[in-house]
Amino acid sequence: MGMRVSWATEAVPGRDWPNEDFVAAAAGAVVVLDGCSLPPGTDLGCRHGTAWYARTLGMELLTRLLESPPGRPEERGEGLRPLLARAIDSVAARHVRTCDLGHPATPAATVVALRAGGGTVEHLVLADSTLLLDSGDSLEVVSVQGAQTYAAADLRAASRALTGARPAGALRRAALLTDGATRLADRFRLLGWQDLMAVLAGEGPGALIRRTRETEDGDPHCRRWPRHKRHDDATAALCVF
């Protein structure tokens, strides 16, 4: 089964620090992470920062998705959680000697991952980023609402991830989205989830982000749609099977 992936990612316009979202894909696997943003100057107890954490964890997880064949015995019943746990542990080992990983503001991220192979499409969602699974007849929205657990320094966070698997032929499309890319549906209520998927499929991930920015700019003082941030980093990845 082939899987074609397209994506777009954009940092907050005009901001003077890096995009804290991360997206990467290769050979039947894709990951999207949203680094947990804190105000500039916040002491994270880490010299690397949130963008580094999201990028490094994303690459560690993608590597494990590619190297671990689908359906290995240790994954059965656990989905992709063991792979995420090992990725979190590996990243922690990289900077435990230079950073305070017990700091309450240590870098953290949401995680969405999808892997296709062996006739199966597996997924994982940790925290409040969103996965859309489109069968053609129905659309499933997977997200952890009110999430309190994020990928950070403790590998046990992986046990809180939602996981699942479907036969490859049961899916037409899937979308992996950070919360900066879902605002038109879940915060502004201007699109339904089916409509949002239609924008992704018909116009592409970049068009979804452009529409989001236009809407945000139309409410610069966050009055019509109350929110903590006028803009947010936004990432959308579309998988077509």
Secondary structure, 3 states (H helix, E strand, C coil): CCCEEEEEEECCCCCCCCCCEEEEEECCEEEEEEECCCCCCCCCCCCCCHHHHHHHHHHHHHHHHHHCCCCCHHHCCCCCHHHHHHHHHHHHHHHCCCCCCCCCCCCCEEEEEEEEECCEEEEEEECCCEEEEECCCCEEEECCCCCCCCECCCHHHHHHCEEEEEEHHHCCEEEEECCCCCHHHHCCCCCCHHHHHHHHHHHCHHHHHHHHHHHHHCCCCCCCCCCCCCCCCEEEEEEEC
